[in-house]
Amino acid sequence: MNNSVRKKLLLIGAVVFFLAGCESNPAQPVSTAPAQAELQFVDLQGFDRDLAVSLSAPLPKVEVAFYDRITPSAMPERLQHWMASVEAGGGSVKVVPPKSSVTAKSPFLLISAISTLWTASKMVKEVSVQSRFKAAQSFDAEIILKTDDKGESVVDKVVFIQRKK
């Protein structure tokens, strides 16, 4: 191979390498899922996308139900980030006890629920810089508890309620 061809190939390779590094903002996958007033919690990034779409839509409230048995003290971290975003936007997160019970079976229920909220509030600073959670900042959140078949309080659903402007 002569020197002229070698230089052309090196130049073409350098141009291709340079152009490959030029894309500074790669295309983000767009969620094609429609906004839903009711979602099922799955601890995957797809849940974050679906919840962001629903909270960005003109829905007065969005309910998140659970497939698994979740105790108030074991709220999934992914959902805690969303509740921290509610707090970062000036909203409130409250625990609603089971309707049918006068007192909780365990006196530690309220303490565990408060512990969960405290953990969520530690995340407020982190979440405020993450744009995917910003959709929750115009909502309040309620953690609705129910009594399971063992008589224990578990999380029935989390409801995001649009705050009045």
Residue pairs with C-beta under 8 A, 6 or more apart in sequence:
31 49
31 50
31 52
31 53
33 49
33 50
33 53
34 53
35 53
35 54
35 56
35 57
35 59
36 50
36 54
36 62
37 54
37 59
37 61
37 62
37 63
38 62
38 63
38 65
39 47
39 50
39 51
39 54
39 62
39 63
39 64
39 65
40 64
40 65
40 66
40 67
41 47
41 64
41 65
41 66
41 67
41 76
41 79
41 158
42 67
43 76
43 78
47 78
48 78
48 132
49 132
51 62
51 64
51 82
51 135
51 136
52 132
52 133
52 135
54 62
55 62
55 135
55 136
55 139
55 160
56 135
59 162
60 161
60 162
61 159
61 160
61 161
61 162
62 139
62 159
62 160
63 157
63 158
63 159
63 160
64 79
64 157
64 158
64 159
64 160
65 156
65 157
66 155
66 156
66 157
69 148
69 154
70 76
70 154
70 155
71 112
71 152
71 153
71 154
71 155
72 95
72 109
72 112
72 113
72 116
72 143
72 145
72 153
72 154
72 155
73 112
73 113
73 115
73 116
74 116
75 83
75 116
75 119
75 120
75 143
75 155
79 158
80 116
80 119
80 120
80 123
81 120
81 123
81 126
81 127
81 130
81 133
82 133
82 136
82 141
82 160
83 93
83 117
83 120
83 136
83 141
83 158
84 120
84 121
84 122
84 123
84 124
84 126
84 127
84 133
85 124
85 127
85 128
85 130
85 133
85 134
85 135
85 136
85 137
86 92
86 93
86 136
86 137
86 139
86 140
86 141
86 160
87 93
87 120
87 121
87 124
88 124
88 125
88 127
88 128
88 133
88 137
89 134
89 136
89 137
89 138
89 139
90 137
91 136
91 137
91 138
91 139
91 140
91 141
91 163
92 140
92 141
93 117
93 120
93 140
93 141
93 142
93 143
94 140
94 141
94 142
94 143
95 110
95 113
95 114
95 117
95 142
95 143
95 145
96 142
96 143
96 144
96 145
97 104
97 109
97 145
97 153
98 104
98 145
98 146
98 147
98 153
100 147
101 147
101 153
104 110
104 153
105 147
105 151
105 152
105 153
106 152
106 153
109 145
109 153
113 143
113 145
116 143
127 133
136 160
138 162
138 163
139 160
139 161
139 162
139 163
140 160
140 161
140 163
141 158
141 159
141 160
141 161
142 158
142 159
142 161
143 155
143 158
144 155
144 156
144 157
144 158
144 159
145 153
145 154
145 155
145 156
146 153
146 154
146 155
146 156
147 153
147 154
148 154
